[in-house]
Amino acid sequence: MMDLKIINGLVLDGTGSPGRRCDIGITGDRIAVLGDLGQAEARQVIDASGQMVCPGFIDTHSHSDAYLLIEPSAPSKVYQGVTTEVVGNCGASAAPRLGGARMASDWQAHHYPGTWATTAEYRQLLEQVKPAVNVVPLVGHNVLRASVMGYAGRAATQDEVAAMARLLDQSLAEGGRGLSTGLIYPPGMYASSGEISALAKVVARRNGIYTSHMRSESSRLIEALEETIGVGRETGCRVQVSHLKTSGRANWNKIDAAIETIERGRREGVAVAADRYPYISSCTELDVIFPDWATEGGREAELARLHDPATRARLRAELLENRAERSWGSITIGSTSAANARFRGKLLEQAATELGLEPVDAALHLIETDHLTTSAFFQGMCEENLWKIIAQPWVMIGSDASLRATSGPLSQDYPHPRAYGTFPRVLRAALEGRTVPLAEAVRKMTSLPASQFGLTRRGELREGCFADIAVIDPATIRDVSTYSDPHRLAEGLTHVIVNGRAVMSLGQLTGARPGAWL
């Protein structure tokens, strides 16, 4: 007798093949059989009439590392059909965290069920809390660098690179799946290409992956792509370009050159691919607008510069010189401290008016009074380019978001809508004919990322694969989170199975948490 069978659904198996009517039988954590199971016995039956049945979605670009320890049921992700999260992106993993390394500012404000420093300790704590979803951990370059040399704004010495390589190798041995960089953030922004390649060689020896939030997604996009692909060419590492985009109107015309640069790398044998979220506004800390020198040395040094009148004046002058006046109108305030909560969801220019300040001074005020925790949405991308990027056969879907919840500690901030809506938004577009066909959209969320990240027996519905499955109502699937009301769960998911166990049934979380460290 099977443990579970799913009957009468339209099965999209994750390979890109057209959907077919088929039943699925599950025994333990695996798919045991596909076919006509009308007469087969099972302890539990899901009737998926009128619905589509897909492999569970793999969020290739997640930042849920620390938040999974707080809310292991992962509601914002499960309600999208996500069954696996690739965490530790953009150089900012939760572990390892040694020496002077600190957690990202949005993680620091929370309390955790234990402490950790190494990847092994983080893994042990995560397995104790038992997440609902599977976890694929990357090792962040920023925390490696900070663990070895703090937040120094300089090139690493040979000895320091060697120390980072040893810590990376240890972290990979303890379960990490690859290296991520965030080369617009301190301290990673100070690293040379040689430093990155030296670390990527460690990853290549363990058949891991290198993912990169590149040095530029705007004026130097092509040069950044060449650097990223060059790491793969030099080391043999698989390469993932994080959230591929052409940011800023002046750079929208670079889309074809960007795609060709990646295509050329692939023709030359580099295993390079990319991910993207289906929105035209990005989201990160507001102090990302600062020049490199202003963030050197870490949190305390950055705040000290804001407090010093002469240094603040220099910073203000450089911001006005380097940012076009109209660009201030493209910034919307996201998460803030409680003291500045009234500005959440408002344009920076509107906040400036309410404060009686110029936009540049409003930005400095918010960053200072929020103690560097202000986030912002930056509207600078092109809708046409967005869908052109997603249409590329080597582009997969990633939310670029931590999990959230509509109640509890993870409901108190002001996230980008992508945290709740990424995967349903792509599905809705496919169902309405606004992007790639539905079967191809599903492939981008399932077998494509499974292959790129080396996840065996995941991402497909076939016998012997792990039973990670999403059952979806095509009539109602949609994202409902907005920039003005972000904490809203997606609609249209009816059942979500992780490793053979239901974490959602009839649209409600079951409380089961069968996720695994992959």
C-alpha positions in Angstrom: 0.0 0.0 0.0 1.2 3.5 -0.9 1.3 6.2 1.6 -0.2 8.8 -0.7 -1.6 9.1 -4.2 -2.4 12.2 -6.2 -5.1 11.5 -8.8 -6.8 13.2 -11.7 -4.3 16.0 -12.0 -2.6 17.5 -15.0 1.0 16.6 -14.4 3.8 19.0 -15.5 6.8 16.8 -14.8 9.4 19.6 -14.7 11.2 18.7 -17.8 9.4 21.1 -20.1 7.2 18.4 -21.6 3.6 19.2 -22.1 1.2 18.4 -19.2 -0.4 14.9 -19.2 -3.2 13.3 -17.2 -1.5 11.0 -14.7 -1.7 9.8 -11.1 1.3 9.8 -8.8 1.9 7.3 -6.0 4.2 8.1 -3.1 5.8 5.7 -0.7 7.9 7.2 2.1 9.8 10.2 0.8 9.9 9.0 -2.9 7.7 8.9 -5.9 7.0 5.2 -6.4 4.9 5.1 -9.5 3.2 7.3 -12.1 0.2 6.0 -14.2 -3.4 5.1 -13.7 -3.7 4.5 -10.0 -7.5 4.5 -9.8 -7.6 1.0 -8.2 -4.4 1.3 -6.2 -4.6 1.5 -2.4 -3.2 4.4 -0.5 -3.4 5.6 3.0 -4.2 9.1 1.8 -5.7 10.4 -1.5 -5.5 13.9 -3.0 -8.0 14.5 -5.8 -6.3 17.0 -8.1 -9.2 17.3 -10.6 -9.0 20.5 -12.5 -5.6 21.3 -11.0 -2.0 21.0 -12.2 0.6 18.9 -10.4 4.2 20.1 -10.5 7.5 19.3 -8.8 7.9 21.6 -5.8 9.6 24.8 -6.8 13.3 25.6 -6.1 13.9 29.1 -5.0 17.4 29.6 -6.5 18.0 32.9 -4.8 16.8 33.1 -1.2 18.0 34.9 1.9 16.1 32.8 4.4 19.2 31.5 6.3 18.5 33.0 9.7 14.8 33.4 9.3 14.3 29.7 9.0 15.5 29.4 12.6 12.7 31.8 13.7 9.8 30.6 11.4 10.7 27.1 10.2 7.2 26.6 8.7 8.3 29.1 6.0 4.7 30.3 5.2 5.5 32.9 2.5 7.5 30.3 0.5 5.2 27.3 1.0 2.2 29.4 -0.1 4.1 29.9 -3.4 4.8 26.1 -3.8 8.4 26.4 -2.9 9.8 23.2 -1.4 13.6 24.0 -1.6 15.5 27.3 -0.8 19.0 28.0 -1.9 20.2 30.3 0.9 23.4 32.2 1.6 23.3 34.4 -1.5 24.9 37.7 -2.3 27.9 36.9 -0.1 25.7 37.1 3.1 25.3 33.6 4.5 24.4 33.0 8.2 27.5 31.0 8.6 30.4 30.8 9.1 30.6 33.8 11.4 34.0 34.1 13.1 36.3 36.9 14.1 34.7 40.3 13.2 32.0 38.9 11.0 28.5 40.0 11.8 25.0 39.1 10.5 23.1 41.2 8.0 21.4 44.1 9.7 17.9 42.8 9.2 18.8 39.5 10.8 20.5 41.2 13.8 17.2 42.5 15.2 15.8 39.1 16.0 16.2 36.5 18.7 17.2 32.9 17.8 16.8 29.5 19.4 20.5 29.1 19.9 23.9 30.4 18.9 26.3 29.3 16.1 29.5 30.3 14.5 30.5 27.5 12.0 28.5 26.0 9.2 28.3 22.8 11.2 26.8 24.6 14.2 24.3 26.4 12.0 23.3 23.1 10.3 22.9 21.4 13.7 20.6 24.2 14.9 18.6 24.3 11.7 18.1 20.5 11.8 16.9 20.9 15.4 14.2 23.4 14.5 13.2 21.2 11.5 12.3 23.5 8.6 9.3 22.7 6.4 11.4 23.2 3.3 14.6 21.8 2.0 17.7 23.9 2.4 20.7 24.3 0.0 23.3 26.4 1.8 25.9 28.6 0.1 28.9 30.1 1.9 29.0 33.8 1.7 32.3 35.5 0.6 31.5 38.6 2.8 31.4 36.5 6.0 34.5 34.6 5.0 36.4 37.9 4.4 35.0 39.5 7.6 35.9 36.4 9.6 39.5 36.6 8.4 40.2 40.3 8.0 37.2 42.2 9.3 35.8 45.0 7.2 39.1 46.4 6.0 38.7 48.3 2.7 41.8 46.8 1.0 43.0 43.9 -1.0 43.6 40.7 0.9 47.2 39.4 1.4 48.2 36.0 0.2 48.0 34.7 3.8 44.5 36.1 4.2 43.3 34.6 1.0 44.7 31.3 2.1 42.9 31.6 5.4 39.6 32.3 3.6 40.2 29.3 1.4 40.7 27.1 4.5 37.6 28.4 6.1 35.6 27.9 2.9 36.9 24.4 2.5 35.9 23.6 6.1 32.4 25.1 5.5 31.9 23.1 2.3 33.0 19.9 4.1 30.4 20.7 6.8 27.6 20.9 4.2 28.0 24.1 2.1 27.2 23.7 -1.6 29.1 26.6 -3.1 30.4 30.1 -2.7 28.4 33.3 -3.2 29.7 36.9 -3.6 28.0 40.2 -3.1 30.5 42.5 -4.9 28.6 45.8 -4.3 28.6 45.2 -0.5 31.3 45.6 2.0 33.7 44.0 2.5 33.3 41.9 -0.7 33.5 45.1 -2.8 37.2 45.4 -2.0 38.1 41.9 -3.3 40.1 41.4 -6.5 39.2 39.0 -9.2 42.2 37.0 -8.2 40.8 36.6 -4.7 37.5 35.4 -6.0 39.1 32.9 -8.4 41.3 31.5 -5.6 38.2 30.7 -3.6 36.3 29.4 -6.5 39.1 26.9 -7.1 38.2 25.4 -3.7 34.6 25.2 -4.7 35.5 23.5 -8.0 37.5 20.8 -6.3 34.3 19.9 -4.4 32.1 20.2 -7.5 30.2 23.2 -6.1 28.8 26.3 -7.6 29.9 29.9 -7.7 27.0 32.5 -7.6 27.5 36.2 -7.8 25.7 39.5 -7.2 28.1 41.2 -9.6 30.1 44.4 -9.2 27.7 46.2 -11.6 24.2 45.6 -13.0 24.2 49.0 -14.7 26.9 51.1 -16.3 29.6 48.3 -16.2 27.2 45.4 -16.6 29.1 43.8 -19.5 32.5 44.1 -17.7 30.9 42.5 -14.6 29.6 39.6 -16.6 33.0 39.1 -18.2 34.6 39.0 -14.7 32.0 36.5 -13.4 32.2 34.2 -16.4 36.0 34.5 -16.3 35.9 32.9 -12.8 34.2 29.9 -14.3 36.5 29.8 -17.3 39.6 29.8 -15.0 38.4 27.4 -12.3 35.9 25.1 -14.1 33.2 26.0 -11.5 29.6 26.2 -12.4 28.6 29.9 -12.4 25.3 31.5 -11.5 24.6 35.2 -12.3 22.4 36.4 -9.5 19.2 38.3 -10.5 20.4 39.2 -14.0 19.2 42.7 -14.9 19.9 45.9 -16.8 19.5 48.6 -14.1 18.9 52.2 -15.0 17.3 53.5 -18.2 20.6 54.4 -19.7 21.5 50.7 -19.5 18.4 49.1 -20.8 19.9 48.9 -24.3 22.6 46.6 -23.0 20.2 43.6 -22.8 21.2 42.0 -26.1 24.9 42.4 -25.3 24.4 40.9 -21.9 22.6 37.9 -23.2 25.2 37.4 -25.9 28.0 37.6 -23.3 26.5 34.8 -21.4 25.7 32.8 -24.5 29.3 33.1 -25.6 30.5 31.9 -22.3 28.2 28.9 -22.6 29.5 28.1 -26.1 33.0 28.2 -24.7 32.1 25.5 -22.2 31.5 27.6 -19.1 28.5 26.2 -17.2 27.0 29.7 -16.6 23.3 30.4 -16.0 21.3 33.1 -14.2 18.2 33.7 -12.1 15.7 36.5 -12.0 12.6 37.7 -10.1 9.5 39.0 -12.0 9.5 42.6 -10.8 11.2 45.8 -12.1 12.1 47.2 -8.7 15.0 45.9 -6.7 15.4 46.0 -3.0 18.4 46.3 -0.7 19.8 48.5 2.1 19.4 52.2 1.4 23.1 52.8 2.2 24.0 50.9 -1.0 23.9 54.4 -2.6 27.0 55.3 -0.6 30.5 55.4 -2.2 32.9 52.6 -1.2 34.9 54.7 1.2 31.8 55.5 3.3 31.1 51.9 4.2 34.7 50.8 4.9 35.4 49.4 8.4 31.9 48.0 9.2 28.9 49.3 11.0 30.5 51.4 13.7 32.8 53.2 11.3 30.0 53.9 8.9 27.9 55.4 11.6 30.8 57.4 12.9 31.2 59.0 9.5 27.5 60.0 9.5 27.9 61.6 12.9 30.9 63.7 11.9 29.8 66.9 10.2 32.7 67.3 7.9 32.6 63.7 6.7 28.8 63.9 6.3 29.2 67.0 4.2 31.7 65.2 2.0 29.4 62.2 1.6 26.4 64.5 0.8 28.4 66.3 -1.9 29.4 63.0 -3.5 25.9 61.7 -3.5 24.6 64.8 -5.2 27.5 64.7 -7.7 27.1 61.0 -8.6 23.3 60.6 -8.6 21.1 62.2 -11.2 18.6 64.5 -9.6 15.7 62.5 -11.1 17.0 59.3 -9.6 15.9 60.3 -6.1 12.3 59.9 -7.4 12.8 56.2 -8.1 13.5 55.3 -4.5 10.7 54.0 -2.2 11.3 53.4 1.5 11.0 49.8 2.7 11.7 48.5 6.2 12.7 51.0 8.9 13.0 51.3 12.6 9.8 51.8 14.6 10.6 55.5 14.9 10.5 55.9 11.1 7.7 53.5 10.4 5.4 56.2 9.0 7.7 56.4 6.0 7.4 52.8 4.9 6.0 52.4 1.4 6.5 56.1 0.7 8.7 57.6 -2.0 11.9 59.1 -0.6 10.8 62.4 -2.1 7.6 62.3 -0.1 9.5 61.4 3.1 11.8 64.3 2.4 8.9 66.7 2.1 7.4 65.5 5.4 10.8 66.0 7.0 11.4 69.4 5.5 14.6 68.1 3.9 16.1 67.6 0.5 15.9 64.0 -0.7 19.6 63.4 -0.2 19.4 64.7 3.4 16.2 62.6 4.0 18.2 59.5 2.9 21.1 60.4 5.3 18.6 61.1 8.1 16.8 57.7 7.7 20.0 55.7 7.4 21.5 57.4 10.5 18.4 57.2 12.7 17.7 53.6 11.6 21.3 52.7 12.5 21.8 51.4 8.9 18.7 49.1 8.9 16.7 51.1 6.3 15.8 49.2 3.2 14.5 50.6 -0.1 12.9 49.7 -3.4 14.8 51.0 -6.4 12.7 51.3 -9.6 15.1 51.2 -12.4 14.4 48.2 -14.6 12.5 47.7 -17.8 9.5 45.4 -18.1 10.3 44.3 -21.7 13.9 43.4 -20.6 12.5 41.5 -17.6 10.5 39.1 -19.7 13.2 38.8 -22.3 15.6 37.7 -19.6 13.1 35.2 -18.1 12.6 33.8 -21.6 16.2 32.7 -21.9 16.4 28.9 -21.6 19.2 29.1 -19.0 17.4 31.6 -16.7 15.7 30.2 -13.7 13.5 31.9 -11.0 14.7 33.2 -7.7 12.9 35.5 -5.3 15.9 37.3 -3.9 13.9 37.4 -0.6 13.9 36.0 2.9 10.8 34.1 4.0 8.2 36.2 5.8 5.0 35.5 7.7 1.7 37.4 8.2 2.0 37.1 12.0 4.8 37.0 14.5 8.3 38.5 14.4 8.6 38.1 10.6 5.5 40.2 9.9 6.9 43.4 11.4 9.0 44.7 8.6 8.2 46.0 5.1 9.4 43.6 2.4 9.5 43.7 -1.3 6.4 41.9 -2.8 8.7 39.3 -4.3 9.0 37.7 -0.8 5.4 36.5 -1.2 4.6 36.5 -4.9 7.5 35.5 -7.1 6.5 32.0 -8.3 2.7 32.6 -8.6 3.5 35.8 -10.6 5.5 33.9 -13.1 2.9 31.1 -13.3 0.1 33.7 -13.8 2.1 35.3 -16.6 2.6 31.9 -18.3 -1.0 31.0 -18.0 -2.0 34.3 -19.6 0.5 34.0 -22.4 2.6 36.9 -21.3 5.9 34.9 -21.1 7.2 31.4 -21.9 4.7 28.5 -22.1 3.5 27.0 -18.8 5.6 23.8 -19.0 8.7 25.9 -19.7 7.9 28.2 -16.8 7.7 25.1 -14.5 11.0 23.8 -15.8 12.6 27.1 -14.8 11.4 26.6 -11.3 12.3 22.8 -11.0 14.6 20.7 -13.1 16.7 23.6 -14.4 17.8 24.8 -11.0 18.1 21.2 -9.7 20.6 20.5 -12.5 22.5 23.8 -12.0 22.8 23.3 -8.3 23.6 19.6 -8.4 20.4 18.4 -6.6 20.0 14.8 -7.6 16.5 13.3 -7.8 14.9 16.7 -7.3 13.0 18.9 -9.7 11.2 16.2 -11.6 8.2 14.0 -11.2 9.4 10.6 -12.1 9.8 7.3 -10.3 12.6 7.3 -7.7 12.6 11.1 -7.3 12.0 12.7 -3.9 8.4 13.6 -3.5 8.5 17.4 -3.5 5.3 18.3 -5.2 3.0 21.3 -5.6 -0.7 21.0 -6.5 -2.0 24.3 -8.0 -5.4 25.6 -9.1 -4.7 27.3 -12.4 -7.9 29.4 -12.1 -6.9 31.1 -8.9 -3.1 31.0 -8.7 -1.8 34.6 -8.3 0.4 36.9 -6.3 -1.5 39.4 -4.1 1.4 41.1 -2.3 1.9 44.7 -3.4 4.4 47.5 -2.6 1.6 49.2 -0.6 0.5 46.1 1.2 3.3 43.5 1.1 2.5 41.0 3.8 -0.1 39.0 1.8 0.1 35.3 1.1 -0.2 34.1 -2.5 -3.3 32.4 -3.6 -4.0 29.2 -5.6 -1.8 26.6 -3.9 -3.9 23.7 -2.6 -1.3 21.1 -1.5 2.4 21.2 -1.0 4.4 18.0 -0.4 8.0 18.0 0.9 9.8 14.6 1.0 6.6 12.8 0.9 4.8 14.7 3.7 2.1 17.3 3.3 3.2 20.7 4.6 0.1 22.3 3.1 -3.3 20.6 2.6 -6.4 22.2 1.2 -4.7 25.6 1.3 -3.7 25.4 4.9 -0.3 24.7 6.6 -0.4 21.3 8.3 2.4 22.0 10.8 4.6 19.2 9.3 8.2 20.2 8.9 10.0 17.5 6.9 12.6 19.6 5.1 16.2 18.4 4.7 19.6 19.9 4.4 20.6 19.0 0.8 
